[in-house]
């Protein structure tokens, strides 16, 4: 396999590339614009591997994508490049529309042109895997799960842009026959996640004695999926998934946001062992606009049809993640100092 991975310097993308280099014999071309959330240090352990190379390119540049496909001649594409932080989408939606919708369109067209140029077995083997989110489904009530057939009902500029990209991918399959597979995942966590996200933000703020801002009353529920389990699932979907099908990827680990924060506080307390309770740092802040109440994924299709199984439960995964952040300041320290210092994002300008 020769795989183009877009967004490979991001959190999930870098986990996918580490998995591909360490556990398969695939050649990988990492295509990333290197926005604020990208970090090539997350790929330091594979950077010198002869099966890996990096190209700093923007998926919104259609000509660059066409040239890339012509030069690389990929057998597979894993499209992860996206603006992905809900709070940032509230206060700056344009980048989400441009990257997530127009960028996906450019990738589909470049892939279609390349696929149409292939013949025989090479054409039959080509796959385009679009990686998306469960946020496209909107919010669940107290009961039920998201299924692959759940109607789309996005709430934020971010989830709306991802929903649009999902529809484009399926349209390119139905209209042009492009061989695609699609996956929608629950909330990811684990090492190398940019510290604007809930879990790394809370770990580092707890460690540094800063406020731990919890939206509303902390009752919003998410289904947590370890990024390494997700990377394994994505490669399975890419190589074994049925064309034109979508697969939900979830960890079966529902927790309220407050439960997650309490777990982090207690773990940091035990690590620092200074007699203080990090729970005292929790502050309740005005809820995020359009904040979905509950997400929960039914991953039965992925488990039964492709044989995927998560290796981490939330207890083992969060313990590993907390340990990693507490012991890897050389990775996150420069980001906290120069890129994102932990201040709240996503406030709506009322003017």
KATA-V132839 format. One record per residue. N is the residue number from 1. RES is the residue in one small letter. SS is DSSP state (h for helix, s for strand, l for the rest). D_LAST is the distance of its C-alpha to the last C-alpha in Angstrom with 2 decimals. Layout:
n: <N,N>
res: <RES,RES>
ss: <SS,SS>
d_last: <D_LAST,D_LAST>
This chain:
n: <1,2,3,4,5,6,7,8,9,10,11,12,13,14,15,16,17,18,19,20,21,22,23,24,25,26,27,28,29,30,31,32,33,34,35,36,37,38,39,40,41,42,43,44,45,46,47,48,49,50,51,52,53,54,55,56,57,58,59,60,61,62,63,64,65,66,67,68,69,70,71,72,73,74,75,76,77,78,79,80,81,82,83,84,85,86,87,88,89,90,91,92,93,94,95,96,97,98,99,100,101,102,103,104,105,106,107,108,109,110,111,112,113,114,115,116,117,118,119,120,121,122,123,124,125,126,127,128,129,130,131,132,133,134,135,136,137,138,139,140,141,142,143,144,145,146,147,148,149,150,151,152,153,154,155,156,157,158,159,160,161,162,163,164,165,166,167,168,169,170,171,172,173,174,175,176,177,178,179,180,181,182,183,184,185,186,187,188,189,190,191,192,193,194,195,196,197,198,199,200,201,202,203,204,205,206,207,208,209,210,211,212,213,214,215,216,217,218,219,220,221,222,223,224,225,226,227,228,229,230,231,232,233,234,235,236,237,238,239,240,241,242,243,244,245,246,247,248,249,250,251,252,253,254,255,256,257,258,259,260,261,262,263,264,265,266,267,268,269,270,271,272,273,274,275,276,277,278,279,280,281,282,283,284,285,286,287,288,289,290,291,292,293,294,295,296,297,298,299,300,301,302,303,304,305,306,307,308,309,310,311,312,313,314,315,316,317,318,319,320,321,322,323,324,325,326,327,328,329,330,331,332,333,334,335,336,337,338,339,340,341,342,343,344,345,346,347,348,349,350,351>
res: <x,x,x,x,x,x,x,x,x,x,x,x,x,x,x,x,x,x,x,x,x,x,x,x,x,x,x,x,x,x,x,x,x,x,x,x,x,x,x,x,x,x,x,x,x,x,x,x,x,x,x,x,x,x,x,x,x,x,x,x,x,x,x,x,x,x,x,x,x,x,x,x,x,x,x,x,x,x,x,x,x,x,x,x,x,x,x,x,x,x,x,x,x,x,x,x,x,x,x,x,x,x,x,x,x,x,x,x,x,x,x,x,x,x,x,x,x,x,x,x,x,x,x,x,x,x,x,x,x,x,x,x,x,x,x,x,x,x,x,x,x,x,x,x,x,x,x,x,x,x,x,x,x,x,x,x,x,x,x,x,x,x,x,x,x,x,x,x,x,x,x,x,x,x,x,x,x,x,x,x,x,x,x,x,x,x,x,x,x,x,x,x,x,x,x,x,x,x,x,x,x,x,x,x,x,x,x,x,x,x,x,x,x,x,x,x,x,x,x,x,x,x,x,x,x,x,x,x,x,x,x,x,x,x,x,x,x,x,x,x,x,x,x,x,x,x,x,x,x,x,x,x,x,x,x,x,x,x,x,x,x,x,x,x,x,x,x,x,x,x,x,x,x,x,x,x,x,x,x,x,x,x,x,x,x,x,x,x,x,x,x,x,x,x,x,x,x,x,x,x,x,x,x,x,x,x,x,x,x,x,x,x,x,x,x,x,x,x,x,x,x,x,x,x,x,x,x,x,x,x,x,x,x,x,x,x,x,x,x,x,x,x,x,x,x,x,x,x,x,x,x>
ss: <l,s,s,s,s,s,l,l,l,l,h,h,h,h,h,h,h,h,h,h,h,h,h,l,l,l,s,s,s,s,s,s,l,l,l,l,l,l,l,h,h,h,h,l,l,l,l,l,l,l,l,s,s,s,s,s,l,l,l,l,l,h,h,h,h,h,h,h,h,h,h,h,l,l,l,s,s,s,s,l,l,l,l,l,l,h,h,h,h,h,h,l,l,h,h,h,h,h,h,h,h,h,h,h,h,h,h,h,h,h,h,h,h,h,h,h,h,l,l,h,h,h,h,h,h,l,s,s,s,s,s,s,s,h,h,h,h,l,l,l,l,l,l,l,l,s,l,l,l,l,l,l,l,l,l,l,h,h,h,h,h,h,h,h,h,h,h,h,h,h,h,h,h,h,h,h,l,l,l,s,s,s,s,s,s,l,s,s,s,l,l,l,l,l,l,l,l,h,h,h,h,h,h,h,h,h,h,h,l,l,l,s,s,s,s,l,l,l,l,l,s,s,s,s,s,s,h,h,h,h,h,h,h,h,h,h,h,h,h,h,l,l,l,l,l,s,s,s,s,l,l,l,l,s,s,s,h,h,h,h,h,h,h,h,h,h,h,h,h,h,h,h,l,l,l,l,l,h,h,h,h,s,s,s,s,l,l,l,l,l,l,l,l,s,l,l,s,l,l,h,h,h,h,h,h,h,l,l,l,l,l,l,l,h,h,h,h,h,h,h,h,h,h,h,h,h,l,l,h,h,h,h,h,h,h,h,h,h,l,l,l,l,l,l,l,l,l,l,l,l,l>
d_last: <52.34,50.21,46.58,43.38,40.67,37.15,34.73,37.81,36.34,33.76,34.44,36.16,37.45,39.26,40.84,42.05,43.56,45.26,46.71,47.93,49.57,51.09,52.19,52.92,54.63,51.78,50.69,46.93,44.72,41.32,38.64,35.40,32.73,32.34,28.61,27.33,28.77,32.17,35.04,38.54,39.91,39.68,42.44,44.63,47.42,47.84,46.87,50.54,51.78,53.40,51.83,48.27,46.42,42.86,41.15,37.77,36.36,33.17,33.57,31.24,34.12,36.42,39.30,39.32,39.51,42.39,44.25,43.75,45.31,48.14,48.94,48.58,50.06,48.48,50.10,46.91,43.14,40.80,37.23,34.85,32.48,28.90,25.46,25.73,23.18,20.98,18.33,18.10,17.94,14.75,12.81,15.21,17.01,18.75,21.44,22.31,22.88,24.90,27.02,27.56,28.16,29.33,31.07,32.91,33.96,35.40,37.27,38.69,39.90,41.44,43.09,44.36,45.90,47.58,48.80,50.28,52.24,53.91,57.18,59.19,58.51,55.69,53.79,54.55,53.38,49.95,46.93,43.14,41.34,37.63,36.10,33.19,31.62,32.07,28.32,28.93,30.67,27.74,28.51,31.94,32.96,35.43,38.21,38.89,38.36,36.87,39.68,39.96,39.94,36.76,34.39,31.15,27.98,25.29,22.03,19.94,19.37,22.18,24.64,24.00,24.85,27.93,28.97,28.90,31.02,33.46,33.95,34.62,37.24,39.05,38.95,40.59,43.25,43.95,43.83,45.35,47.17,45.39,46.64,43.58,42.93,39.61,38.64,35.79,35.59,34.27,32.47,34.42,35.24,37.86,38.64,36.66,33.27,30.28,29.13,25.55,27.17,28.00,31.70,31.97,28.91,30.55,33.94,32.89,30.69,33.59,36.00,34.03,33.40,29.60,27.43,27.73,24.36,25.06,22.50,22.94,26.65,27.90,29.64,28.30,31.41,32.10,35.43,36.16,38.20,39.75,39.03,42.78,43.55,40.88,42.36,45.77,44.50,42.87,46.15,47.98,45.71,46.11,49.88,50.84,48.13,49.08,47.63,44.87,44.30,41.40,41.86,39.69,39.96,39.35,40.74,41.46,39.83,37.30,35.66,32.74,30.26,31.57,35.13,34.33,32.86,35.88,38.25,36.73,36.83,40.45,41.50,40.01,41.68,44.96,44.57,43.73,46.00,44.93,44.99,41.21,39.23,36.13,35.01,34.15,31.35,29.50,26.14,24.28,20.52,17.90,18.92,17.55,15.83,18.79,21.29,24.75,27.26,30.45,32.01,35.79,37.95,41.45,43.16,46.53,46.78,46.32,48.75,51.40,51.40,50.81,52.06,48.99,48.83,46.39,48.12,45.55,44.60,41.56,43.70,45.51,42.51,40.18,43.06,43.68,40.01,39.63,42.88,41.76,38.55,40.43,43.06,41.15,38.98,40.17,38.09,34.81,35.03,34.00,31.00,29.77,30.47,29.06,26.88,25.15,25.59,24.51,20.96,18.65,17.04,14.88,11.88,9.02,5.62,3.81,0.00>
